[in-house]
Amino acid sequence: MKLELYSILPKLQPYVKAICSMESDSTNPSISPIRVLPDACVELFVNFSKCQDSLSTVTGKKVFDSSQSFVISRMRNFMDVQMKNKTGFISVCFYPSTSYLFFQLPMNEVADSLTDLHHLWQADAIEMEELITDASTNEHKVALIQQYLLRQLNKHKFDKTIAYCVQQIEQTDKLFSVAELAEKVGLSQRQLSRKFNYCMGLSTKEFIHINRFVNSLMCLKKYPAISLTDIAYESGYYDQAHFIHDYKTYAGLTPGEVINAGNLVVC
């Protein structure tokens, strides 16, 4: 599979983590799928190929096949993704807590699932796909997609409370409790979790746990020589049991198996 990254417009940079093209010229169905790990990100895939049944994803025990453009939400479960036939997508990965600005529904309604973009953007999705099909280069396709993203962004209001909480969780070494975060922003724990579910697709507590898991993955990648015990404590785990449990839940593998796996992706 061929991957290529593209520049993000300045107005979209606070919300969009990465934009890339993904192209497969293989017709071999035996190629191993890629396992995408949960990271609280939502990703938009715009299909610019004309193949039917061009991509298959498995999340938990659900199987989704798509030849359309779609939104995929990686909240609590890993996803096994396999591109089929000669296919091509433009992928837009949103930062955690920003995807709600581009889609007009609560994000918990699409969590851990694949949702047809036509359902979310309706006429805009059809119009964009028609223009992208006619675009001669991937650069032109990406430019068109970013214009449609700007159009959607202008329809929604930014939630500063969620942005602040996510920043606190991601940028502070301390493992926050839900009660501490709620007190910081002057909300009850239930009110804060409702905001998290609407904007992110998971509760405050679930995001704290996912963020800890992602931090441990980054540590594994950055410090391959450090023991797994040290990685666990460095990432905020209090014991090995919780560390191993999270890996089996979120990756379907033990920490040791993750180190040796060659088909894992975290956005």
N, C-alpha and C positions, 0 to 999 in steps of 0.2 A: 504493500500500500504506500502511495506517495503522499507525503504531508508537506504543506508549505504555509508559513505564517505571513500575515499581512498587517499593515499599519492600521491603527484605530484612530478615527477622527477625535480631535481634542474634546469635543462636547460629549463623546461617548466613553472616553477613557475612565471616568470615575465609576462606570457601571459595567463595562465590558472588560473581561479579563484577557481574552484571546479570540482572534479570528483566524481560521485556517481552512485550507481546502484539503479534502480527503478524496483521493482517487484510487480506484482499484481496476486493474486491467486483467484480473485473473478470472478464469472460468472454472477453477478447481474448487469444488465444494468441500474438499477435505482440509483446506487451510484452517488452522486453529483459530478460534475466535479470540478477540481481545477482551480481557476482563477489566472493566472500568469500575473503580472503587468509589464508594459514596464520599462526597466532600461538601455536601450542602449546596452544590452548584446546580444551576439549571442551564441546559444547553439547547440551542436552536440549530437544527439541521435543515438546510435548504437544499433540496434535491435538484440537481441540474442535469441528471441523466434521464433517459427515456425508457429505462429498463423497468419491467414489472418485477415485484417482489425483490427489490434491490438490497434490502438490509433486514437482518433479523436480530432481535435482542431478546435476551432471557433475563428477567429480573425476578428473584424468588422462584416461584413455580409458574409464573406467567410468561407466555411467549407472544411477542409482537412481531409482525412482519409489515414492512412498509415500503411503498414505492412513492410516497408523497413526502412533502416537507413536514417536519414534526418538531415538537418540543419534548425533551426528555429531562426528567427530574431525578437527580441522584441524591436522595436524602438518607435512606436507612439501609438500602440493599445494594450489593454489587450487581453489575449488569454484564452479561456476556454478549458481545456485539460482533456480528460477522457481516461483512460486506460481500454481496453476491454479484456474480456476473461482472460486466464492465460498468461500474457505477461511479458517480461523483457527487459529493456534497460540499457545501460551504458550512462550516461549523462556527457558531458564535457562542462562546462560553461566558456567562454572566458571573460577576462576583456574587458570593452569598449575600442575600438580603437586597439585591437590586433588581432581580428579574420581574418582580411584581409591577414595576414601573412600565413594563412593555406588554403586559398581558392583562386583560380586563376581567380577572376573576381571582378569587382567593387561591394562593399557591398550594394550600393543602388539598385542593381538589385535583391537582395533577401530580402530587408527590409520588415518587417511585413508580412512574408510569410513562408511557409514550402517548402523546396527545397530538392529533392531526392539527397542523397549523391552520387549516381552513376553519376549524371549529373556533379557534382563538381570534384570528384576524379577518376571517370571512373574505369579503371582496378584496381587501388589501393583499391577502395571501395569493389569490388567483392572479391579480394584476402583476404582483412582483414576480411570480413564477414565470409568467409569460414573457416579461422583459428579460429575465435572467436566461431563459432558453435562447433568446435571440442575441444575447451578449457574446461577443467573439472571444473574450479573454476572461480568465478568472479574476484579474484585477478589476475589470469592468463589472463583473458579477458582484464582487465584494463592495464596490462603490454604491451600487444600486441597493444592496441589502442595508447598508448603513444609512441611506436616505430614508428607507422605510422604518428603520429603528428610531431615527430622530422623529419621524412622524408619530410613532406610538408614544415616545417619551414625553412629548408635549401634552399628552392627554392626562397625565397622572401627577399626583402630588407626592413629593419625597417625604418619607417618614424619618424625621431626625432622631426619634427615640430609638428605633431599631438600629439605625446606623451607629449611634453612640454605643449601644450595647454590644453589637458585633465587634466594633473596634476594641472595646474593653476586653472582650473574650479572646480576640485574636492576638492582640499586641501586649497582653500582660501575662507574665509567667505564672501568676497566681491562678489557681483553679477556682473561679467564682461559683458561689451558690446562686440559685434562682432568687432567694430571698435578698441577698446582697445587691444583685442587679436591680431588682424591683424597687428597693429602697433608694438606690441612687437616682432613679428616674421618677420617683414619686408615684408609682403604680402598685396595685396589688399583684401578687404572683400570678393570679388567674388572668388579670387584665394584660400583663406582659406576655404571657404565653399565648393569649388570643392574638396579640399583635404579631408574634413570631409565626404562628400558624398561618395567618393571613399573608404576611410578606415573604415568608421563607418556605412554608410547607411542613414545618416541624416545630415542636415545642422548644421553649428556652432550654430546658434540661437536655433534650435530645441534641440540640446544636452544640452545647457545651461538650457533650460526649463525642460527637463527630469531630469537633475541632481538636480535641485531645488525640483522637485516633490519627487525624491528618498530621498533626505535629510529630507524632511518633514515626510516621512514614517518612517525613522529611529528615528526621534524625537518622533513621536507618540508611537513607540515601547519602546523607552528608558524612556520617561517621560509621562506615561499614566495619571498622575494626573494634568498635566498642561493644561490650557484652549486651545481650538483650535485657538483662536485669538493669543495667545502667540506662539503657534507652527508655525502659519503662518508667523509671523514677524521674529521669530528665524530662519526660513528656507529661508528667503530672499523675501517673498511676501510683496508687498506694501499695499495690502488691502485684505479683506476677499473675495471679489468678484472673484479675480483672483485665490485665493487659492481654492475656491469651484469649479470654472470652470475647473481647472486642474484635480481635483479629478474625476469630472464627465466625463472628456475626457479620462483620462488615466486609471481610475479604474472602470468607469461605476457606481460609487457610490458616495455619499457625504462623507466628512471626518468622520462624526458621524457613518455612516453605515460601513465604513472601520474598525473602532475601534471594532465593534461588529461582523464583519464577521469572520467566522472560516475556510474559504476555500481559503484564499489569500496567494500567494507566491510571494516574490521578491527574485531573486537569490542572 
